[in-house]
Amino acid sequence: MFKGVLVGGVLGLFVVQIIYFVLRISPDLWWLWAGIILLFFNVILANLAPVLLLPMFYKFVPLEEEHDDLVARLINLAEQAGTRVRGVYKFDMSRRTKAANAAITGLGNTRRIILGDTLIDEFTEDEIETVLAHELGHQVHHDIPIGILVESLITLGGLYLASLVLNWGVAAFGFESISDVAAMPLFVLVIGIYGLVTMPLGNAYSRQRERRADEYALQVTGKGAAYASALTRLANQNLAEADPEPWVETLLYSHPALAKRIAMAESYPQTT
């Protein structure tokens, strides 16, 4: 927790410094320059996360020889998806949680498959294969770069709105300029409200991407029963709400409700 607060604080302070730097040097177009800089910042973070940030919180080791068959299956899945990865790694989720997870992290030459030890210990190889196939679906559909771009455009809209409100605030509250630190609460308020208003739109877009990744996982593996079982296990281990109220899903969920995902997997014909 301490490391998380420390890293988050350093990164947050860096972002604030960027924003106030461009506020001072380009009062009219600061929102555009800040949006462009933050876009590159997010790309750099996505590339460095597997080798710099994540190892600060977890220990990553190559998957052992006893799991050679699983490694071969996952690498084969990645090759089918046209995704080049630099190996399959296990990380020690069990040190702090019973939850399970798998992911493909990094961009370009830092991209790798990571599996929580809780996933390896509790799930069958077929279930792990379907979970990883879902993650590869995001790679096939280019969801990561597109997602970064979409989020950057949404952020740019919020920064532009903040620029309008800050200009109004100079006259309304007597700030020295839009870069006056005294105006920071107004800036934070605008960005916060904007984030709440746009969150359902971002979640709707995310749910659509997640649904396509589910469809890809089922198509490439043909293992609907295994994927349904994996999703059920994930719901139980991660203490996730499987069937939320529709309005809760619409407003707050970045993934389709687990009950819907499980039902889709169960209805998929078993082909392998």
N, C-alpha and C positions, 0 to 999 in steps of 0.2 A: 504493500500500500504506500509506504514511504517513497519507494522508487517510482511508483506510478504518479504520485503527486509531484515529485521532483521533475520527472521527464515532462509531464504535462505542463507544469509551470514554466519550464525553460522554453518549450515550444510555443506556449501561449504568449509568453513575453516577447519572443522573437516575432510572432505575427503582429502583436500590438506595435512593436517598434517599426515594422514594415509599413503598417497603415499610417502611423503618425509621421514617418519620414516622407511618404508621398503626399500626405496632407499638406506638409510645409512647402515642398518644392513644386507641387502642381495642384493648387487649390481647385482648379476647374475640372481637371481630368484625373484626380487622385483615385477615384473609384475604379476607373479603367486600368490604370497602372497597378493598383493593388490587386485587382482580379487576375491580371496576367501573371504577376509575381507569385501569387498564391497557387495558381495552376502549376507552375514549374516546381514550386515547393512541394506540392502534393505528389507530383511525379517522382521527385527525388526521394521523398519519404517512402513511397511504395517500392522503390527499387532497393532502398537501404534497409527496410524493415527486417527482412530475414537474416541479414548479416550483422546488423547493428542494434536495432531496437528489441526485437523478440528475444535474442539471447540474454538480454538483461533480466528477463523475467523467467525464462525456462532454459533447461539444458537440452540441447539438440544433439542427437547422435544418429549415425546411419543405422537403418534397420538391420538387425542381426541376421546372420546366416540362416538361423532357424526359420526365418520368414522369407527365404529366397523365392518360393513359389508366389507368395503375395506380392513381393517386389516386382517380379517378372510380369504378373498380371496388371499391376498398376502402370508400369512403364509401357506395356503394350497398349493399354487404354490411352495413355498420353500420346503415343505415336499415332494411334488411329485418329486422335483429335488434332493432329498436326501441332502439338504443343511440346516444345523442347524443355525438359526439366533436368536439373543437375542433381538428381538422386531422390531417394525416399528417406525421410528422417522421422524419428520418433522423438516426442518431447514429453516431459514429465508433468502432465496435467494432474496426475493423482496426488501430487504433493499438496494441492490446495482445493481439489474439488472431485466429486464423483461424476461430473458432467463429462461428455465425450465430444470430440470434434475432429474434423479433418479439413485441410485447406490446401490450396495452391497459392503460395506467397511469392512475392517478388515480381520483377519485370525483367525480361531479357536474360542476361547471364546470371541473375540471382534467383531465377524462378525455380522453385523446388516443391515437392510434395511433402507435407508434414502431417503426421498422424499422432493424436494423443495416445498415450499408453493405455488410457482407460478404454479407448476405442479398440485397440489391438487385443486387450485382455478380455473384453466382454462381448465383442461382435464376431460373427463368422466371417470368413474371407469373402463369401458372396455378398454379405451385407456391406463390408468395407468397400468392396469393388463398386457397388451401386452408389454409395455415398461419394466416393471419389469421382465417379462418372458425372454426378450432378455438378461438382466443382469444375470439371472439365467442360461441361456444357457452357459455363460462363466464358471459358477461354475460346471455345468454338464460335460463340456469338459475339465475341469481342466486348463483353459486358464491362470488363475492367476499364479499358481506356475510354469507352463510351460513357461509362458511369462517372469517371473523373471529369470528363468534359461537361456532362449534364449538370453535375454538382457545381462545377465552376461557373456555368452560366446562371444557375440559380443564385449562387453567391454573388455574382456580378450584379444581378437584379437587386439584391438586398443592399449592396454597397451603393448603387445608384440612388435607391430610395433614401438611404442614410445621408447621402450628399445633399439631397433636396431638403431634408429635415434639418440638417446642420446649418445650411444657409438660412433657413427660416429661424433657427434658434439664435443665430448671431443677432438678428434684429429683435427677436422676442425676449431674449434673456440677457442681452448685453454682453455676450461673449466677445473676447477680443478678436477672434477669428474662428474659422471652422477647425483649426488645429489647436485651439485652446483646450488644455486638458480638463478644464472645468466642464466641457461639453461631453466628456466621456460617458456619464450616465445616460444622456440623451441618445448617444450613439448605441450603447448597449441595449437600451430599451427598444429602439427601432429594430435592431437586428434580431432581438429576442422575439418580438411580436411577428416580424416577418418570417422567422423560422417556424413559429407555431402555425401560421396561416398556410405556409407552403408545405409543411410536413405531410399532410394527407396526399398531396400531389406527388411528392417524392416517393412516398410509400406505395402509391398505386403503380408508379413506374417500376419500382423495385419488385413488387409482387408479380408483375408481368414478366420480368426477367427471370425470376425464380421459377415461375411456372414453365417457361421454355427450357430451363435447365433440368427440371424434373422430367419433362418429355424427352429430352436428349438422353438422360440417364436410362430411362426405360427402353428407348429405341436401341441404344448401343449395347446394352447388356442383355435385354430381353428377360430380365429377372424381376418381374413385378412383385412376386411374393417376398423375395429377399429385400427389396427396397421398402415395401410396406412394413416388414419386420424391423428393418433398420430405423425407419422413421418412428415406429412405436417405441423402440428402445430409447431413441434419442429424446422423445417426449418424456419418457419416464425418468431417465437419468438426468436430464437437464431441467426437470420440473417445469416443463412448458405447458401452457394452457392449450389443449388440443382443439377445443371447439368454442372459441370466444363468441360473444355477441357480434352480429354483423357490423354494427356501428363501431365497435371497438376495433375489429379487424380493419375496417375502412380507414379509420383515423390513425391508428397506432402501429399496425403490423406491417413490417417490411417484407414478410413472407406470407403466402397463402396460409390459412388456418391448417394446422397439421391434420385435422380430421379430413379435410378435402384432399390433401396430398396423399394421405394413406388410402383413401377411397379410390383415387385415380390409379395408384400403384396396384391395388388389389384387383382392379378391373382390367389391368393390362394382361394380355395373353402371355403365358409362359412359353418362351421359344427355345431356351437353352437350359 
